[in-house]
Amino acid sequence: METCLTLSARALVTHYRDRTLSPRDVAAALVAHIERCEPKIRALYGYDPDGLMREAAIAERRWMDAAPSGPLDGVPVTVKELIATRGMPVPKGTCVTPLVPAAQDAPPAARLRESGALIYAKTTCPDYGMLSSGLSTFHALSRNPWNLACNPGGSSAGAGAAAAAGFGPLHLGTDIGGSVRLPAAWCGVVGFKPTLGRIPIDPYYVGRCAGPMTRTVEDAALMMSVLAQDDRRDAMRLPPESIDWSDLDTSLRGLKVGVLADAGCGLPLDEEIRSALDATAAAMRDAGAECVALPAVMTREMLDGLDRFWRARQWAELETLSPADRQRVLPYIVEWARTATQLSGVDAVRGFEQTLKMRAATEAVFDRVDIVLSPTTPNVAFPAQAASPTDDPTRPFEHIAYTVPWNMGEQPAISLPAGFSCDGMPIGVQLIGPRFADRRVLAVARAVESILALPARFPQLTLEG
């Protein structure tokens, strides 16, 4: 991969300021790189190379005049398809959505544009964003750059693949049950889900967050400095708060870490992931942290209740379609959601109430520990054509037991690369902190990233000519 494509966003901005690299240099290298790699991984939607080059030339002039428009001026960025960008339709991953151009940028896209970031493409997602997969009836099948036979995960599928493949340093996903952190783990990058409302988003919903997907924790924090701004379109947003996102210096000495190895339900934990978790805990202990075992926070009842509620919610949307259009939606989604017709309203409400039980269980954890360390995913990889790791619509969420409770509890959580399997596939671990402690979670993550000191490594496809 060209040298400039391995640089962090922070490094790019430093080079722009020093005039040792220009936005146009980076854009040209990126366009050539995408031309080689995108046909293999199919991560992008609405890709505009000509627009990227035009905007990069304008950014270059601003830097030459020592007048950058913001902290990300000239840095290439992608935005998940579900996040509206002005003039671009939002198909929601499905072929049945009318392709009406968005009238305005959603809050996270608006903040990125105001910062000078070059939004050059959207990234793919599955139908309705309701799969941890790159499978979609609208987008081409997205694949994992580490092994094209494997899935990047989802629903921020294209964002995970693009970040791993070096399609720029910064990518923005969304996460309602793990949709930033799961593909980050499976693709070997950093994925941060902030406290609910820290990044205003529209449409907003219970547990739904936008979050950075990057190659370094510092770049995730840099994105947060831009994204965590007030926007009244999100009625669930947090009050504006002055946070120094660049302050990531911290010691792990004295930190009480709860190690959550048992998800409580769902797929069994792969032994290679358990080994990576144990190695991370050992590294944190060596740095002065106290590590204690935590019991599971999730239960079968919680996961099944959430499943019932989400089925009812999805069927409510599918029911508005004509029978002909409903047949065009991904069959897995229809088969999964259709069972909601057998549920009563009381069943759906009781399912939703399980989200409140998750909230209580996750909040109680921080009476005992400062930070939680867990796996991000229970499995290392799964086939590219699968809708989920089980590929079974009767067991759709067996892989989210480590991630979804923190959405319902609203706590900040980050997935970090923690090594590779014997087959060369990435493994991720997750750090979670109490609500509102976003900067603290990033600081601890940066410390863990530093002590793990994994060598820089990129998928082989990005090195091919």
N, C-alpha and C positions, 0 to 999 in steps of 0.2 A: 504494500500500500504506500502511496506517496507520503512523504514525511509529514506534510502539513495536515493530512487526514488522520494522523494518529495524535495530533495535539488536542489538548483540552480547550474548552472555550476560554478559560482564564488565560491560557498560554497564547491563544490566537489574539485576544485583545491586547496583550502585552506586545506581541509582534506588530500589530497594527499601530500601536502608539509609538513604538520605536522605529517604525517604517522599515522593518526587516522582512515584512510579509504584508501583502495587501488583500483586502476582501476579494478582489478580482482574481488573484492568484489561487486563493482557496476555492472559489466558485468554479474556476476552470478545472482544477484537479478533481473536484467533486463531481462535476458533470461527466468527465471521462470515466471516473470510477463507477458511477451509477450506470453508465452505458454498458460497462462490462458485467456488472453484478446483478442489476435489477432483473434481467430476464430469468435469472436462476432463483431468486428469493421472492420476487413479486411483493414487495413491502409497501409500494407507493400508490397513491391515488391523486389525481390532479397535479401530477408532476409538471413543472413549468421551467425547463432549463433556460429558455430565452429570458423569461422574467427574472430568474435568479441572476443571470449575467448583467442584465440592465440595473437591477437594484444593487448588485455588488459594485458596479462602476460608480454609482451615486454615493454609496457608502465610502468607497475609496477616496472620492473627492472630499468628503467630510473629514476623514482622517488626515488627509494631506493639509487641510485647513486647520487642523487641530481643533475641530468642532464636532466631535461625535454626538449623535442624537440621543444616546443612552448607553447603558453599560453593556449591551449586547450588540452594538452597532457593527454590522457586517458579518455577524456570526450566523451560519446556516442553521435553520431549525425546521423540524417537521412537527405537525400537529395532528393528533388522531382525528380520523374522519368524523367521529361523533361530536367533535367540538366545532361549532360553526365558524367558518371564515367567510368574510364578505365576498359575494359573487360566486361562491362554490356551493353546489347542492350538497345536502347531507343525506345520503341514501340509507344510513343506519345499517350498512352491510347487507341489505336485502334488495333483491331485484324488483320488489313490488312498491317501493317508495317512489312517489312522484319526484322527479328531479327538478326541484325549484331552487334557484340560486338563493343563498342566504342573504338577507337584507343587511346584516351587520355581523361583525366579529362577536363571538361569545366572549365573556370577560377574560379568560386566560389568553385567548388569541389576541385580544385588544391590547393586553399588557405587553405581550411579546412584541407586537408591532410597534408600540410606543417606545420600547427599549431600543429599537433599531435592528432587532433580529430579522433575518431574511427568511420569511416563511416561504419555502420554495415548493412544498408538497404537503399533502395530507398522508396519513398512513392507514392501512387497512384494518378492518375489524370484521368479526363474523356477524351473521344475521342478528339484528337488534342488540348486538353487543352481549349476547346471552350465552356465549360459549367461551371456554378457555382454550381457544383453537384459532387457527388461521383459515378455517373453512367458512366460505361465504357463497351465497348465490349471486352476489353482485360483483365482488372482487375476485380476481384470480386467486388460486390457492397460495397463501403465503407459507414459506418454508424457513426452517432454522438454518442460518448460515454455517453453523458448526457441522451439520449433517443434513443434507437436503432431503433425506428420507424421513427426517424428524420434524415435529411441529414446533413452531416458535412459542406456542401458548397463546393466551388471549385473556380478555378480549382485545388488549392493546397489542395485537399480533404483529402488525406491520411496524409499530414503534420499536418493539423488542428486536425484530429482525434488522431493522434499519440501524439501530444503535450498535448492535453486534458487528454488522457489516461495515461500519465506518461511514455511514451516510451523514456525516456531520456529527458534532459532539453533543447536541442537545435535541431531545425529543420529548413531546408532551403526550401522556396517556391519560386514561381515566380508570377508576378503580372503585367497584362497588362490592366486590367479594374477594379481590386479589388480582384484578385485571391489569395493574401496573407491576405488582411484585412477582406474580407467577411467570409472565414472559421474561421479566428481568432475570429471574433465577435460571430459567431454561435456556436463555440466550447469553448468560454470562455478563450481565451489566448491572448497574445500580438502578433500583426503582424505589422511589419514595412516595408513600401515601401520607399526606399530612393530616393533622387534626381536621375533622369535618368542618368546613367553612373557612379554613385558613386561606384557601385559594377560592375566591368566589367563582361559581360556575352556573351556567344556565343551559338546559334545565337542571334544577337541583332536585335531589331526592334523598331519602333515607340511606345513609352510608355512602353516597356517591361523591367521590373526590377526583379532582384533577391532580396529576403528579408528574414530576420530572423522571425521565429515563435517560441516564447518562453513563459514561464510563468511569467517572470518579465522583466521590462524595462532594468534593469541592464544587464541581459543576452543578450538582443537584442543589447545593446551597445558593449558588449564583442564580440559578433559575428562580429559586424561592424569593430572592430579593426583588425580583421583577413581578412575580405572579401573586405574591401575598399583598395585594393592594385592594382597597375598598371598591365595591361595585354593588349598587343597590338592586341590581337585577337578581341577586341571590338573597332571598329572604332568610336563608339559614347561615349566612356568613357570620364570621366572628367580628367583634368590634375592631376597628383599626388599632394596630399596636406597633410600636417602634421596636424592631428587632434587628440586631446587628448580625446578619446572616453570614458575614465573613469571619466572625469570631468562632472558630471551631477548635481552639486550643483547649484541651482538657486532659486530665489524668484519670486513669482507671483505678488508681489506688483508693481503696475504701469503698468502691462502688459495689453495691449488692446486686448481683445478677441472678435472676431466676432462670434456670435452664429447663425449657419446656420440650422434652423429647417425645412425649406421648400426646398425640392430638386429641385423644378421647374417643374418636370415631373416624370413619373413613378408611382410606387405603393404608396398609401397613407401611411403616417407614423403611425405605431402602437402606441396606447396611452401609453403602458407600456414603449416603447422606448423613447417617448417624455418625460415621467416622469423621466426616468434615465438621459436624456439630461438636463432637467431643474435642477435636483439635482446636476449634475456635474457642471453646470454653477454657481449654488448657492454656492457650495463649493469653486470654484475658486474666486468668489466675496468675500467670507469670508476670503480668503487668501490674499486679496488685489488687485485682478485683476479688471479691468473695463470691463464689458460685454455689448456689444451692439448687437442688432439684425442686421443680414445681409440678404439682398434679395437673392433669388436663383441665382446661376451662370449658371445652366443648363437650356436649353430650349428643347421643343419637337423637334424642327428642328435639334438641335445638336445631340440628341440621335438617331433620325431616320436616320440622315445622316451617323453617325458612323456605325449604323446597316447595311445600304446599302453597305458601303465600306467593312466592315468585311464579309458580305455575298459574295461579289465578290472575296475577297481574299481567302475565304475558298473554293468557288466553283472552283477557279483556281487550287487548290490542288486536290480536288476530281475529277476533269475532267481528271487528269492524270491516274486515276485508270481504270482498266477494268470494264465493266458493272457488271460483277459478283462480283468483289471486292467491288465496290461501294454499292452493295446491302447488304454487310456485315457490313458496317459502321453503327453506331447508327442511326436509322431512323429519329430521331429528328434533328440531324445534317444535314442529307441529305435534308430533307424537308425544313429546314431553308435556307440552302445555295442554293438550286436549284432555288429559286426565282431570284437569280442573273442573270439567263439566260434571264430574262425579262428587265434587266437594260442595258442601253447603257454605253459606256466608259465614256461619259460625266456625266452620273448619278453617276458612281463610283467616278470620280474625285470630283464632287460636294460634295459627301459624305465625302471624305477625307478632303476637305476644312473645314468641320465642326470641325475637330480636331484643326485647327488653330484658329477658333473662341473660342473654349474652352480654348485654351492657352491664348488668349488675355483676356478673361473674368476672368480666375483664377489669372492671374498675376496682374490685376487691383485691385483685392481684397486687396492686401497688401499695397496699397496706403492708406488704411483706418484703417487697423488693423495689429497687430503683429502676431497673431495666429488665426486660425479658429477652432471652436469646432462644430462638427456636429454628427448626428448619423452615424454609419458605414453602417447599413442595415435598410431598411424600415420595415422589418418584423422580427418576433422573431424566427420562425422555419418553416420548410416545410417538406413534406414526403420524406423518404429515397429513394423511387423509382422514384421521380420526376427529370426531367432534369433541372429544374429551379423553382424558387418560383411560377411562373405562369404556368409552365409545358406546355407552348404554344409557338410553334416555330414562330408564327406570332407576338408574344410579348416577345422576348427572353431576353431583357435587361432592363426590368422595375425595376429591383432591384439594378442597379448599378449607379443610378444617383448621389448618394452621394460619390462614389469612383472614377468613371472613369474620371471625369474632371481633377483630380490631376495627373493622368497618362499622359493625353494629355498636361497638363501644366507643367509637369515634377517636381512638387513640392514634398518634402518629406511629408509623411502622415503615421500616426500610429493609429492602433485600440487598444483600451484598454478595459478590462473588467469593466463594470459599474454597475453590479448587475445581478439579475435574475428575470425572469417573475414569475407570480403566479403559473405557471406550472413547475417551476424549471429549465427553459432553460436560458442559458446565454444571456446577452445583452451587446453590445459593443458601445462605442462612439469613435469618430475619432478626432484627432488633426492634423492640417496641417500648415506648415510654408512656407515661401518663398523659392524659389529655392536656393540650396546650404546650407541652414540652418539646415542640418541634425542633428548635435549635439545639436543645440538649441531645436529642436522639441523633441528629446529624453530627454533633461533636463526638459523641461516643462512637458512631459509625466511622468517622474519620480516623479515630484512634485505632479501632479494630482493623480498618483497612491498612493502616500503617504497620501494625505489628504482624499482620498476616504477610504483608510484603510479597504478594503474588507477583511473579514476573509478568510484564506486559505480553499479551498473547492475543492473536487475532485469528479468526477463521481462515482456513487455507484458501477458500475461494476468493478472499479479498487480495491475495497475493498473486493470483494468476494474471497473466498478461492477456 
